[in-house]
Amino acid sequence: MTLLHHHHDTTHEPRLTRERYERVSRDQEATVVAWLAQRGGWWSREAIEYEFGLPPQTVSRILANQTKAGKLEKSPAANSMSSYGRRVHSWTCARPNKPTQGDLL
């Protein structure tokens, strides 16, 4: 069994398919992190979805995985307004030497 770090396999796909999905997921995560590093500032999940044309589940996975890995930082409070008029969290590239979410557990 292949250990997956980026893709969450819930349908028991064949090994080659899982490896391809893992590669795609890893590339999506790297692209979003690089974009956030280049753009700077705080971005909501909805804004990232719009920028890349990705489904909400994909962006949620990227944000969760990369926040846990310490590459992204989640806002401490809901500081952005969604298109539905609801206050939501936003993300930015993590500051150096800041403890990761995994360090706090």
C-alpha positions in Angstrom: 0.0 0.0 0.0 1.3 3.4 -1.0 1.4 6.1 1.8 -0.6 9.1 0.6 0.2 12.5 2.0 -1.8 14.8 -0.3 -4.6 12.7 -1.7 -7.3 11.2 0.5 -8.3 7.9 -1.0 -11.8 6.9 0.1 -12.8 4.7 -2.8 -9.9 2.2 -2.8 -8.6 3.0 -6.2 -5.9 0.9 -7.9 -2.3 1.7 -6.9 -1.4 3.5 -10.2 -4.5 5.6 -10.0 -3.8 6.6 -6.4 -0.2 7.5 -7.3 -1.5 9.7 -10.2 -4.0 11.4 -7.9 -1.3 11.9 -5.2 1.0 13.6 -7.9 -1.9 15.8 -9.0 -2.7 16.8 -5.4 0.9 17.5 -4.6 1.2 19.7 -7.7 -2.0 21.6 -6.8 -0.7 22.2 -3.3 2.7 23.4 -4.5 1.0 25.8 -7.1 -1.3 27.4 -4.5 1.5 27.8 -1.9 3.8 29.4 -4.5 1.0 31.7 -5.7 0.2 32.8 -2.1 4.0 33.4 -1.5 4.2 35.5 -4.6 1.0 37.5 -4.1 1.3 38.0 -0.3 -1.6 39.2 1.8 -4.5 37.2 3.2 -6.8 35.2 0.9 -10.1 33.5 1.6 -10.8 29.9 0.5 -13.4 31.3 -1.9 -10.9 33.7 -3.5 -8.5 30.8 -4.0 -11.2 28.7 -5.6 -12.0 31.5 -8.0 -8.4 32.2 -8.9 -7.6 28.6 -9.8 -11.0 27.3 -10.8 -10.8 24.5 -8.3 -13.7 22.8 -6.5 -14.3 23.8 -2.8 -13.3 20.3 -1.6 -9.9 20.6 -3.4 -9.1 24.0 -1.9 -10.2 22.9 1.5 -7.8 19.9 1.3 -5.0 22.1 0.1 -5.5 24.6 2.9 -5.8 21.9 5.6 -2.8 19.9 4.5 -0.5 23.0 4.0 -1.6 24.6 7.3 -0.9 21.4 9.1 2.5 21.2 7.4 3.3 24.8 8.5 3.5 26.3 5.0 0.3 28.3 5.4 -1.1 30.3 8.3 -4.8 30.5 9.0 -6.2 33.8 10.3 -6.9 33.8 14.0 -10.3 35.2 13.4 -12.8 35.3 10.5 -11.5 38.5 8.9 -12.8 38.3 5.3 -16.3 38.6 3.9 -17.5 35.8 1.6 -19.8 36.4 -1.4 -22.6 35.2 0.7 -22.1 37.9 3.3 -20.6 35.6 5.9 -17.3 36.3 7.7 -14.7 33.6 6.9 -11.1 32.8 7.7 -8.3 33.6 5.3 -4.8 32.2 4.7 -1.3 33.5 3.9 2.2 32.0 3.7 3.4 31.1 7.2 6.0 33.3 8.8 9.4 31.7 9.4 10.1 30.3 13.0 6.3 30.3 13.8 5.2 27.0 15.5 3.2 24.7 13.2 -0.2 23.3 14.0 1.5 19.9 14.5 3.9 21.3 17.1 1.0 22.6 19.2 -0.6 19.2 19.5 
